[in-house]
Each structure stands twice: as structure tokens, then as C-alpha cells.
Amino acid sequence: MLYQQIQSNKRRTIVLLFVFFILVALVGAAVGYLLLNSLETGVVVAIVIGAIYTIIMVSNSTNVVMAMNHGHEIKNADQYPELWHTVEDMAMVAQVPMPRVFIIDDDSPNAFATGNNPEHSAVAATTGLLKIMNRSELEGVIAHEMSHVRNYDIRISTIALALAAAITLLTNIGGNWWFWGSGDRRRNDDRNGGGGLQILLLVFSILMMVLAPLAAAAIQMAISRNREYLADAGSAELTRNPQGLISALRKLGNAQPMKDVDSSSAALYISNPLKNKERLFDTHPPIAERIDRLEKM
């Protein structure tokens, strides 16, 4: 059951990332048609923008994400010994290098992992998490984060964030087509007889400007949910004690929202840090479903 779930979740994530790249190309085609009357040029530009965003985010993700979430690094076990030793132990069990460790001053219990790869990873926990979790529960949470590191989820989440940002930029550019290129578009369509193909392409492009951000958010949600289930399964594998994470998830489910959290990185956390705040797409599976899956292992 455990290993079947891990393999199934990995396959789904590969498919979702592929769909994300296709969406970036489609948005580029739409922007290229609206502004330059060239689908091909738009696709090339979109791919270049997506690649640049991805390289920037992947190369500096830890510092960027920690700054956005007000995390400060602890350098040794003297500062937060229980957290430090738990991270150290779970990294050893997961057979990954010891990540950098950060603390976020917030009474709401939560944690996340970020970075480019296991050699350049970081784990952050809130002060609230350390206050309410016993050793078994803390191990379950940190093992969950180590699973994200071990499975390269941290890189996948960074790529998804970069592609979503690229889509936002492209749709913002395309949204100005009426001022930049609609006059030329109408003159070109008039010269070409205003054929059905031109009308279809125009409708497609406008719809992409409206729907692409929603589609990007939906794909991010699906990727995040998929990786959360996978990390839960990984936590059970590493600790050999799913009850620790089950108990931790119950406490996380009853927690209040974090006071000062960056919404664009909310998907990184083990539990939705925005909680009661309304969101169109929830990046986390329901706590009850996660517990149910763990109980069946």
C-alpha cells in the first residue's frame, strides 16, 4: 500500500508538471497572437520567460522563501536543541545531508521545507509548533519535511511557483493588448477578410488571458496536494510510526491561521497557514483525508 501510493503520486506529479509547461506555451501563443500576430514567437518568448523565472527561483529559493516568511536561521543545537536534534535524526534516517534550520516566530504550529536539492535544503518550524508537539509528533512533522527534501518536492514546488509567476507576467502583458495591438489586429483581420480562423484565434487568446491564471492555480493545487500525500506516506516510512504524524495533524487541524505569512508560499507548509481565510484553490488536502490514508497504512 505505502510503496504503491508513493509511485502513483510520483507519476501524477510528472503529468501535472508536463501540463503546466504546456499551459505556459499556450499562454505564450495567445500573447504572441494578440500583440505580435505570431503564435510561434509567443511560444518562444513564453518558454524563455519560464526558463528565466525557474533558474532564478531554483538558484536562490531558500533565501527568497525564508525572507518572505520571516524565518531566521539557527546555527547550532544550543538555540533550539529539540528541533535541531530532530532534524538531524530525521535527515540521517532519510539519508540526506543535514539541512539548514530556521525558526519562524509565530504561535500557530506549522513547518515547511524549501531549497533546490537535498544538498541545498532548509527546514523551518514555527515557535508554535515546538510549544505543542511532543517528541513523537515533532518527529512525524520533520520526517514529512525530510520526505519533501528526499523526493525533490522542494524543487518541484519551486518550479511550479516560477511557472505560475511566468503565467501571471504573460497574462498581464497580454491584458494590455487592446492598447498595444488591437488596432493593428483589426487592420490585419480586415486585410485578411476577417476569416473564421482569425476569429477563433482571437477568442482563444482572450479566453487564455482570463482562464490561464485560474488553470495555473488549479495545477499548483493539484501538485501540492499530491506531494502532501506523498510526504505523509514518506513520514510513516521514515519513522515507522504513522501515529506520530496522525496526532500532529490533528493538532495542526485545530490551529489558528498564522499571523504574517506569505500567501504565495502557503503551499510549502505542512498545513494550510491561511486556514480560515477564503481561498479559491486550497493547496492542501483535508486533514481528515490525510489522517484516513495514514490510518490505512
Residue pairs with C-beta under 8 A, 6 or more apart in sequence:
1 296
1 297
2 233
2 236
2 237
2 297
5 229
5 230
5 233
5 293
6 230
6 233
6 234
9 226
9 227
9 229
9 230
9 233
10 151
10 230
12 222
12 226
13 156
13 223
13 226
13 227
13 230
16 219
16 222
16 223
16 226
17 156
17 159
17 160
17 223
19 219
20 160
20 163
20 216
20 219
20 223
21 50
21 163
23 163
23 167
23 212
23 215
23 216
23 219
24 46
24 47
24 50
24 163
24 166
24 167
24 170
25 43
25 46
25 47
26 208
26 212
27 46
27 167
27 170
27 171
27 174
27 208
27 209
27 212
28 42
28 43
28 44
28 45
28 46
28 47
28 49
28 170
29 39
29 40
29 42
29 43
29 46
29 205
29 208
30 42
30 174
30 204
30 205
30 206
30 208
30 209
30 212
31 42
31 45
31 46
31 170
31 171
31 173
31 174
31 177
31 205
31 209
32 38
32 39
32 40
32 41
32 42
32 43
32 45
32 46
33 39
33 42
33 201
33 202
33 204
33 205
34 174
34 177
34 181
34 182
34 185
34 202
34 205
34 206
34 209
35 42
35 173
35 174
35 177
35 180
35 181
36 42
36 181
37 181
37 184
37 185
37 188
39 201
46 166
46 170
49 166
49 169
49 170
50 162
50 163
50 166
53 162
53 163
53 165
53 166
53 169
54 158
54 159
54 162
54 163
54 166
56 162
57 64
57 158
57 159
57 161
57 162
57 165
58 116
58 155
58 158
58 159
58 162
59 116
61 114
61 115
61 116
61 154
61 158
62 100
62 114
62 115
62 116
62 120
62 121
62 122
65 114
65 262
65 265
65 268
66 73
66 102
66 114
66 122
66 124
68 262
68 264
68 265
69 104
69 112
69 124
69 261
69 262
69 265
70 104
70 105
70 260
71 102
71 103
71 104
71 124
72 102
72 103
72 104
72 105
73 100
73 101
73 102
73 122
74 80
74 83
74 84
74 101
74 102
74 103
76 84
77 84
77 85
77 88
79 103
80 101
80 103
80 130
82 130
82 135
82 138
83 101
83 103
83 125
83 130
83 138
83 142
84 101
86 135
86 138
86 139
86 142
87 98
87 99
87 101
87 123
87 142
87 146
88 98
89 139
90 139
90 142
90 143
90 145
90 146
90 238
90 239
91 97
91 98
91 99
91 146
91 149
93 143
93 146
93 238
93 239
94 143
94 146
94 147
94 149
94 150
94 238
95 150
96 118
96 121
96 146
96 149
96 150
97 118
97 119
97 121
99 113
99 115
99 118
99 121
99 122
99 123
99 149
100 121
100 122
100 123
101 122
101 123
101 124
101 125
102 122
102 123
102 124
102 125
103 124
103 125
103 126
103 127
104 110
104 124
104 125
104 126
104 127
105 126
105 127
106 126
106 127
106 128
106 258
106 259
106 260
106 261
107 126
107 127
107 128
107 131
107 256
107 259
108 126
108 128
108 255
108 256
108 257
108 258
108 259
108 273
109 126
109 128
109 129
109 131
109 132
109 133
109 251
109 252
109 255
109 271
110 125
110 126
110 128
110 129
110 252
110 255
110 258
110 269
110 270
110 271
110 273
111 123
111 124
111 125
111 126
111 129
111 141
111 142
111 144
111 145
111 269
111 270
112 123
112 124
112 145
112 265
112 268
112 269
112 270
113 121
113 122
113 123
113 124
113 145
113 146
113 148
113 149
113 153
113 154
113 268
114 121
114 122
114 124
114 154
114 157
114 158
114 265
114 268
115 121
115 122
115 149
115 154
115 155
116 154
116 155
116 158
117 152
117 154
117 155
118 149
118 150
118 152
121 149
121 154
123 142
123 145
123 146
123 149
125 141
125 142
126 258
128 255
129 138
129 141
130 138
132 251
133 141
133 248
133 251
136 241
136 243
136 244
136 247
137 244
137 245
137 247
137 248
137 251
138 248
139 239
139 241
139 244
140 235
140 239
140 241
140 242
140 244
140 245
140 246
140 247
140 248
141 235
141 245
141 248
141 270
143 234
143 235
143 238
143 239
143 245
144 231
144 232
144 234
144 235
144 245
144 270
145 231
145 270
146 234
146 235
146 238
147 153
147 230
147 231
147 233
147 234
147 235
147 237
147 238
148 154
148 157
148 227
148 231
148 234
150 234
151 227
151 230
151 231
151 234
153 227
153 230
153 231
156 223
156 227
157 223
157 224
157 227
157 267
157 268
160 219
160 220
160 223
160 224
160 267
161 220
161 264
161 265
161 267
163 216
164 216
164 217
164 220
167 212
167 213
167 216
168 213
168 216
170 212
171 208
171 209
171 212
171 213
174 205
174 208
174 209
175 209
177 185
177 205
177 209
185 202
188 198
189 195
189 198
189 202
192 198
214 280
217 280
217 281
218 281
220 267
220 281
220 283
221 267
221 281
221 282
221 283
224 267
224 283
224 284
225 283
225 284
225 285
228 270
228 284
228 285
228 290
229 285
229 290
229 293
231 270
232 245
232 290
232 293
232 294
233 293
233 294
233 297
235 242
235 244
235 245
236 242
236 245
236 294
236 297
239 245
242 294
242 295
242 297
245 294
246 291
246 294
246 295
249 271
249 287
249 290
249 291
249 294
250 287
250 291
252 270
252 271
252 287
253 271
253 287
253 288
255 271
255 275
256 275
257 273
257 274
257 275
257 276
257 277
258 273
258 274
261 269
261 273
261 274
263 274
266 272
266 273
266 274
266 283
267 283
267 284
269 284
271 284
271 287
272 279
272 282
272 283
272 284
